[in-house]
Amino acid sequence: MAAGPEPGVEDATRRTHLANERTYLAWWRSGLTAFAVSVGVGKLVPGVSSGQDWPYVVLGVCFALVGLAFIGLGYLRFRATTAALAEGRSSELSEQLAAWLAAAGVALAIATVFAIALDH
């Protein structure tokens, strides 16, 4: 009689893989949200603002680039986590990458606030 996996181990592995898939989809949602913001800031706001269009267009492009980064990094994280799980280890998001993403978000938020505040 062949020995199978310990009770609960197979189920835990399945749940972990499903969690990895949900996390990958969360990266996609973040990327798609950044794309939506890029359209709003870069295309819609200039149509209703009284100032110059170029700051909003630049911000829109920057938000789109962040969206691309989220989708690309999400895929890389998904692959790294899948490989780590196959080897029985975990894969953590690097603190440096998390800091860069946070810095990009803060910089875009500050730039958006300034663009809105200086629009007259």
C-alpha positions as semicolon CSV with decimal commas, in nm:
position;residue;x (nm);y (nm);z (nm)
1;M;0,000;0,000;0,000
2;A;0,148;0,330;-0,112
3;A;0,178;0,600;0,146
4;G;-0,009;0,915;0,047
5;P;0,038;1,265;0,174
6;E;-0,032;1,335;0,537
7;P;-0,399;1,416;0,605
8;G;-0,459;1,784;0,545
9;V;-0,126;1,847;0,370
10;E;-0,269;1,812;0,021
11;D;-0,559;2,041;0,111
12;A;-0,322;2,300;0,262
13;T;-0,109;2,293;-0,053
14;R;-0,417;2,343;-0,268
15;R;-0,528;2,638;-0,054
16;T;-0,182;2,791;-0,074
17;H;-0,180;2,767;-0,455
18;L;-0,529;2,920;-0,467
19;A;-0,410;3,203;-0,240
20;N;-0,122;3,263;-0,481
21;E;-0,372;3,287;-0,768
22;R;-0,589;3,533;-0,572
23;T;-0,282;3,744;-0,499
24;Y;-0,192;3,744;-0,868
25;L;-0,542;3,866;-0,950
26;A;-0,506;4,138;-0,685
27;W;-0,194;4,262;-0,867
28;W;-0,406;4,272;-1,185
29;R;-0,684;4,466;-1,008
30;S;-0,430;4,718;-0,886
31;G;-0,290;4,754;-1,237
32;L;-0,635;4,796;-1,392
33;T;-0,724;5,053;-1,126
34;A;-0,411;5,250;-1,212
35;F;-0,515;5,237;-1,580
36;A;-0,860;5,372;-1,491
37;V;-0,704;5,652;-1,290
38;S;-0,470;5,728;-1,581
39;V;-0,767;5,774;-1,814
40;G;-0,948;5,989;-1,559
41;V;-0,651;6,210;-1,479
42;G;-0,498;6,220;-1,827
43;K;-0,810;6,246;-2,042
44;L;-1,118;6,344;-1,842
45;V;-0,978;6,601;-1,598
46;P;-0,821;6,818;-1,872
47;G;-1,165;6,844;-2,030
48;V;-1,314;7,002;-1,719
49;S;-1,015;7,194;-1,584
50;S;-0,949;7,558;-1,652
51;G;-0,569;7,529;-1,654
52;Q;-0,318;7,369;-1,882
53;D;-0,366;7,010;-1,995
54;W;-0,005;6,888;-1,994
55;P;0,033;6,826;-1,617
56;Y;-0,270;6,597;-1,622
57;V;-0,152;6,418;-1,935
58;V;0,189;6,356;-1,774
59;L;0,019;6,230;-1,458
60;G;-0,205;6,005;-1,667
61;V;0,097;5,852;-1,841
62;C;0,268;5,799;-1,504
63;F;-0,038;5,625;-1,360
64;A;-0,049;5,401;-1,670
65;L;0,319;5,312;-1,620
66;V;0,246;5,219;-1,259
67;G;-0,040;5,001;-1,387
68;L;0,198;4,825;-1,624
69;A;0,442;4,775;-1,339
70;F;0,173;4,619;-1,120
71;I;0,070;4,371;-1,388
72;G;0,428;4,281;-1,480
73;L;0,545;4,252;-1,121
74;G;0,234;4,053;-1,033
75;Y;0,324;3,796;-1,295
76;L;0,684;3,776;-1,174
77;R;0,565;3,736;-0,814
78;F;0,318;3,466;-0,919
79;R;0,594;3,271;-1,093
80;A;0,839;3,315;-0,803
81;T;0,581;3,202;-0,549
82;T;0,477;2,903;-0,761
83;A;0,842;2,795;-0,790
84;A;0,899;2,845;-0,418
85;L;0,593;2,639;-0,331
86;A;0,714;2,357;-0,556
87;E;1,040;2,356;-0,357
88;G;0,862;2,368;-0,022
89;R;0,969;2,720;0,070
90;S;0,807;3,062;0,076
91;S;0,868;3,364;-0,142
92;E;0,848;3,704;0,017
93;L;0,806;4,038;-0,157
94;S;1,134;4,223;-0,128
95;E;1,126;4,523;0,100
96;Q;1,304;4,728;-0,167
97;L;1,031;4,655;-0,426
98;A;0,759;4,736;-0,173
99;A;0,936;5,064;-0,092
100;W;0,962;5,157;-0,463
101;L;0,592;5,089;-0,519
102;A;0,501;5,291;-0,212
103;A;0,727;5,578;-0,321
104;A;0,569;5,578;-0,668
105;G;0,221;5,590;-0,517
106;V;0,310;5,871;-0,276
107;A;0,485;6,070;-0,550
108;L;0,186;6,036;-0,784
109;A;-0,054;6,134;-0,507
110;I;0,148;6,444;-0,419
111;A;0,184;6,541;-0,787
112;T;-0,192;6,499;-0,836
113;V;-0,269;6,717;-0,534
114;F;-0,034;6,988;-0,661
115;A;-0,176;6,972;-1,014
116;I;-0,529;7,013;-0,878
117;A;-0,431;7,284;-0,629
118;L;-0,242;7,487;-0,889
119;D;-0,512;7,455;-1,155
120;H;-0,682;7,792;-1,191
